[in-house]
Amino acid sequence: MSSISWRTERKGYWFFKEGKILREADTDKRTHFSINGDNDKYSVIYDKIKKQWSCDCQFFSLKLKKCSHVIACEYLQKEESNLNKERM
């Protein structure tokens, strides 16, 4: 995937900060998230085996670039990882 714009990065950050992400399921192979976007609800999946993200939004499907929904989920995972490290 190619680089992302600062606008997409900023939008993803605000989805994260506003708490619009819900972790739906977490298995050995995948983590499923839902995001309440500006106009719709989106599904984001992280494949733990392939270490790849996917989203059902139009931007991701057409451009094959990280969308703001994927970026928001990355922020959430990073925060959760940092919290788990602090607890140890």
Backbone as a printed PyTorch tensor [residue, N CA C, xyz], in Angstrom:
tensor([[[  0.8470,  -1.1780,   0.0000],
         [  0.0000,   0.0000,   0.0000],
         [  0.8870,   1.2340,   0.0000]],

        [[  0.4400,   2.2470,  -0.6660],
         [  1.2440,   3.4660,  -0.7520],
         [  0.9480,   4.4070,   0.4070]],

        [[  1.6570,   5.5310,   0.4340],
         [  1.5300,   6.4620,   1.5590],
         [  0.1420,   7.0970,   1.6220]],

        [[ -0.1730,   7.5870,   2.8030],
         [ -1.4910,   8.1810,   3.0260],
         [ -1.3510,   9.6840,   3.2200]],

        [[ -2.4150,  10.3890,   2.9740],
         [ -2.3950,  11.8480,   3.1120],
         [ -2.5600,  12.2360,   4.5790]],

        [[ -2.1520,  13.4440,   4.8920],
         [ -2.2890,  13.9410,   6.2690],
         [ -3.7600,  14.0860,   6.6350]],

        [[ -4.6130,  14.3430,   5.6480],
         [ -6.0510,  14.4760,   5.9260],
         [ -6.6400,  13.1440,   6.3840]],

        [[ -6.2350,  12.0700,   5.6890],
         [ -6.7120,  10.7410,   6.0530],
         [ -6.2020,  10.3620,   7.4340]],

        [[ -4.9450,  10.6620,   7.6970],
         [ -4.3460,  10.3890,   9.0100],
         [ -5.0940,  11.1450,  10.1130]],

        [[ -5.3600,  12.4120,   9.8730],
         [ -6.0610,  13.2440,  10.8660],
         [ -7.4790,  12.7310,  11.1150]],

        [[ -8.1670,  12.3670,  10.0480],
         [ -9.5380,  11.8660,  10.1910],
         [ -9.5550,  10.5700,  11.0080]],

        [[ -8.6040,   9.6880,  10.7430],
         [ -8.4980,   8.4460,  11.5130],
         [ -8.2190,   8.7100,  12.9750]],

        [[ -7.3380,   9.6730,  13.2300],
         [ -7.0180,  10.0450,  14.6090],
         [ -8.2760,  10.5110,  15.3420]],

        [[ -9.1000,  11.3180,  14.6790],
         [-10.3020,  11.8270,  15.3460],
         [-11.3630,  10.7540,  15.5450]],

        [[-11.4510,   9.7910,  14.6230],
         [-12.3580,   8.6540,  14.8650],
         [-11.9250,   7.9420,  16.1500]],

        [[-10.6170,   7.7720,  16.3060],
         [-10.0720,   7.1230,  17.4980],
         [-10.3530,   7.9570,  18.7490]],

        [[-10.0120,   9.2380,  18.7190],
         [-10.1670,  10.1070,  19.8940],
         [-11.6240,  10.2540,  20.3190]],

        [[-12.5370,  10.2270,  19.3510],
         [-13.9570,  10.3860,  19.6600],
         [-14.6120,   9.0590,  20.0700]],

        [[-13.8510,   7.9880,  20.1220],
         [-14.3790,   6.7020,  20.5820],
         [-15.3710,   6.0660,  19.6320]],

        [[-15.1600,   6.2130,  18.3370],
         [-16.0950,   5.6840,  17.3560],
         [-15.7730,   4.2520,  16.9230]],

        [[-14.8160,   3.6140,  17.6070],
         [-14.3860,   2.2640,  17.2440],
         [-14.9220,   1.2730,  18.2650]],

        [[-15.4110,   0.1450,  17.7730],
         [-15.8540,  -0.9340,  18.6370],
         [-15.1710,  -2.2240,  18.1800]],

        [[-14.4790,  -2.8840,  19.0990],
         [-13.8730,  -4.1810,  18.7830],
         [-14.9980,  -5.2050,  18.8570]],

        [[-15.3450,  -5.7860,  17.7270],
         [-16.4730,  -6.7230,  17.6580],
         [-16.0700,  -8.1400,  18.0660]],

        [[-14.9050,  -8.6010,  17.5600],
         [-14.4560,  -9.9630,  17.8410],
         [-12.9450, -10.0390,  17.7120]],

        [[-12.3670, -10.9500,  18.4830],
         [-10.9200, -11.1360,  18.4370],
         [-10.6490, -12.6370,  18.5080]],

        [[-10.0970, -13.1930,  17.4300],
         [ -9.7710, -14.6150,  17.3840],
         [ -8.2630, -14.7700,  17.2290]],

        [[ -7.8190, -16.0010,  17.1020],
         [ -6.3930, -16.2590,  16.8910],
         [ -5.9130, -15.7220,  15.5430]],

        [[ -6.8180, -15.6560,  14.5800],
         [ -6.4320, -15.2640,  13.2200],
         [ -6.7950, -13.8370,  12.8430]],

        [[ -7.8920, -13.3130,  13.3960],
         [ -8.3690, -12.0000,  12.9740],
         [ -8.9620, -11.2080,  14.1400]],

        [[ -8.9190,  -9.8780,  13.9570],
         [ -9.6210,  -8.9720,  14.8580],
         [-10.6000,  -8.1660,  14.0130]],

        [[-11.8430,  -8.1160,  14.4620],
         [-12.9050,  -7.4120,  13.7360],
         [-13.3080,  -6.1640,  14.5160]],

        [[-13.3850,  -5.0560,  13.7980],
         [-13.7900,  -3.7850,  14.3820],
         [-14.9780,  -3.2310,  13.6000]],

        [[-15.7560,  -2.3890,  14.2440],
         [-16.7470,  -1.5880,  13.5260],
         [-16.4760,  -0.1240,  13.8770]],

        [[-16.6670,   0.7290,  12.8790],
         [-16.4050,   2.1620,  13.0300],
         [-17.6690,   2.9110,  12.6320]],

        [[-18.0960,   3.8260,  13.4870],
         [-19.1850,   4.7210,  13.1260],
         [-18.5650,   5.9020,  12.3960]],

        [[-18.5950,   5.8460,  11.0770],
         [-18.0160,   6.9000,  10.2580],
         [-18.9220,   8.1110,  10.1660]],

        [[-18.5420,   9.0320,   9.3090],
         [-19.3320,  10.2540,   9.1420],
         [-20.7210,   9.9620,   8.5930]],

        [[-20.8180,   9.0030,   7.6660],
         [-22.1000,   8.7470,   6.9990],
         [-22.6210,   7.3330,   7.1630]],

        [[-21.7830,   6.4190,   7.6160],
         [-22.1790,   5.0200,   7.6390],
         [-21.3740,   4.2670,   8.6880]],

        [[-21.6830,   2.9960,   8.8670],
         [-20.9240,   2.1290,   9.7600],
         [-20.0460,   1.2300,   8.8930]],

        [[-18.7670,   1.1060,   9.2560],
         [-17.8200,   0.3530,   8.4450],
         [-17.2290,  -0.7930,   9.2390]],

        [[-16.8350,  -1.8370,   8.5170],
         [-16.2270,  -3.0050,   9.1110],
         [-14.7530,  -3.0480,   8.7250]],

        [[-13.9000,  -3.1630,   9.7300],
         [-12.4560,  -3.2420,   9.5190],
         [-11.9750,  -4.5580,  10.1020]],

        [[-11.1110,  -5.2410,   9.3600],
         [-10.5720,  -6.5260,   9.8070],
         [ -9.0490,  -6.4780,   9.7510]],

        [[ -8.4270,  -6.9550,  10.8170],
         [ -6.9760,  -7.1160,  10.8260],
         [ -6.6760,  -8.6040,  10.8000]],

        [[ -5.9780,  -9.0500,   9.7580],
         [ -5.5720, -10.4400,   9.6120],
         [ -4.2310, -10.6070,  10.3120]],

        [[ -4.2250, -11.3270,  11.4200],
         [ -3.0150, -11.4810,  12.2210],
         [ -1.9670, -12.3570,  11.5410]],

        [[ -2.3950, -13.2910,  10.7140],
         [ -1.4670, -14.1820,  10.0150],
         [ -0.7260, -13.4130,   8.9200]],

        [[ -1.4900, -12.7110,   8.0800],
         [ -0.8980, -11.9500,   6.9700],
         [ -0.4010, -10.5680,   7.3920]],

        [[ -0.8120, -10.1350,   8.5960],
         [ -0.5010,  -8.7880,   9.1000],
         [ -0.9740,  -7.7240,   8.1070]],

        [[ -2.2500,  -7.8670,   7.7090],
         [ -2.8620,  -6.9550,   6.7440],
         [ -4.2150,  -6.4800,   7.2400]],

        [[ -4.5290,  -5.2470,   6.8540],
         [ -5.8140,  -4.6300,   7.1830],
         [ -6.7250,  -4.6470,   5.9690]],

        [[ -8.0280,  -4.6640,   6.2230],
         [ -9.0110,  -4.4680,   5.1640],
         [-10.1990,  -3.7110,   5.7460]],

        [[-10.8620,  -2.9640,   4.8750],
         [-12.0350,  -2.1900,   5.2670],
         [-13.0600,  -2.2820,   4.1460]],

        [[-14.3260,  -2.2220,   4.4950],
         [-15.3640,  -2.3190,   3.4720],
         [-15.8030,  -0.9570,   2.9230]],

        [[-15.0480,   0.0990,   3.2340],
         [-15.4200,   1.4190,   2.7020],
         [-14.9830,   1.5520,   1.2360]],

        [[-15.5780,   2.4960,   0.5630],
         [-15.3120,   2.7220,  -0.8530],
         [-13.8750,   3.1870,  -1.0950]],

        [[-13.3480,   4.0350,  -0.2400],
         [-11.9830,   4.5510,  -0.3940],
         [-10.9780,   3.3990,  -0.4250]],

        [[-11.0650,   2.4960,   0.5530],
         [-10.1490,   1.3710,   0.6290],
         [-10.3060,   0.4520,  -0.5820]],

        [[-11.5350,   0.1800,  -0.9590],
         [-11.8050,  -0.7310,  -2.0780],
         [-11.2850,  -0.2000,  -3.4060]],

        [[-11.4270,   1.0980,  -3.6260],
         [-11.0180,   1.6770,  -4.9090],
         [ -9.5370,   2.0200,  -4.9820]],

        [[ -8.9890,   2.5220,  -3.8930],
         [ -7.6160,   3.0240,  -3.9280],
         [ -6.5900,   2.0410,  -3.3720]],

        [[ -7.0670,   1.0320,  -2.6370],
         [ -6.1880,   0.0710,  -1.9740],
         [ -5.1170,   0.7690,  -1.1350]],

        [[ -5.5450,   1.8290,  -0.4650],
         [ -4.7060,   2.5630,   0.4790],
         [ -5.3730,   2.4880,   1.8390]],

        [[ -4.5750,   2.6840,   2.8910],
         [ -5.1600,   2.7390,   4.2250],
         [ -6.1580,   3.8760,   4.2840]],

        [[ -7.3190,   3.5680,   4.7760],
         [ -8.3520,   4.5870,   4.9460],
         [ -8.3280,   5.0830,   6.3890]],

        [[ -9.1120,   6.0840,   6.6660],
         [ -9.1730,   6.6460,   8.0150],
         [ -9.6950,   5.6300,   9.0310]],

        [[-10.5000,   4.6840,   8.5720],
         [-11.0620,   3.6710,   9.4710],
         [ -9.9610,   2.7040,   9.9340]],

        [[ -9.1060,   2.3040,   9.0200],
         [ -7.9820,   1.4330,   9.3650],
         [ -7.0240,   2.1670,  10.3020]],

        [[ -6.7470,   3.4200,   9.9950],
         [ -5.8420,   4.2190,  10.8250],
         [ -6.3890,   4.3440,  12.2460]],

        [[ -7.6800,   4.5520,  12.3770],
         [ -8.3000,   4.6540,  13.7000],
         [ -8.0990,   3.3550,  14.4830]],

        [[ -8.2470,   2.2200,  13.8270],
         [ -8.0600,   0.9290,  14.4890],
         [ -6.6000,   0.7070,  14.8710]],

        [[ -5.6870,   1.1870,  14.0530],
         [ -4.2660,   1.0980,  14.3880],
         [ -3.9670,   1.8960,  15.6610]],

        [[ -4.5440,   3.0860,  15.7590],
         [ -4.3830,   3.8930,  16.9750],
         [ -4.9120,   3.1470,  18.1940]],

        [[ -6.0740,   2.5300,  18.0510],
         [ -6.6710,   1.7960,  19.1640],
         [ -5.7760,   0.6370,  19.5860]],

        [[ -5.2790,  -0.1250,  18.6280],
         [ -4.4170,  -1.2550,  18.9610],
         [ -3.1250,  -0.7940,  19.6320]],

        [[ -2.5750,   0.3040,  19.1470],
         [ -1.3460,   0.8260,  19.7380],
         [ -1.5940,   1.2610,  21.1780]],

        [[ -2.7010,   1.9500,  21.4150],
         [ -3.0290,   2.3760,  22.7800],
         [ -3.2220,   1.1840,  23.7000]],

        [[ -3.9430,   0.1730,  23.2430],
         [ -4.1760,  -1.0120,  24.0600],
         [ -2.8700,  -1.7460,  24.3510]],

        [[ -1.9900,  -1.7990,  23.3770],
         [ -0.6880,  -2.4360,  23.5560],
         [  0.1340,  -1.6950,  24.6100]],

        [[  0.1210,  -0.3660,  24.5540],
         [  0.8490,   0.4510,  25.5350],
         [  0.2800,   0.2780,  26.9360]],

        [[ -1.0500,   0.1820,  27.0480],
         [ -1.6780,  -0.0120,  28.3470],
         [ -1.3060,  -1.3800,  28.9280]],

        [[ -1.2570,  -2.3900,  28.0680],
         [ -0.8880,  -3.7290,  28.5340],
         [  0.5590,  -3.7680,  29.0040]],

        [[  1.4360,  -3.0340,  28.3380],
         [  2.8440,  -2.9860,  28.7420],
         [  2.9880,  -2.3010,  30.0860]],

        [[  2.1900,  -1.2510,  30.3150],
         [  2.2450,  -0.5120,  31.5810],
         [  1.7820,  -1.3850,  32.7490]],

        [[  0.8530,  -2.2820,  32.5060],
         [  0.3080,  -3.1270,  33.5670],
         [  1.3150,  -4.2050,  33.9920]],

        [[  2.2530,  -4.5390,  33.1430],
         [  3.2200,  -5.6040,  33.4450],
         [  4.2920,  -5.1490,  34.3630]]])
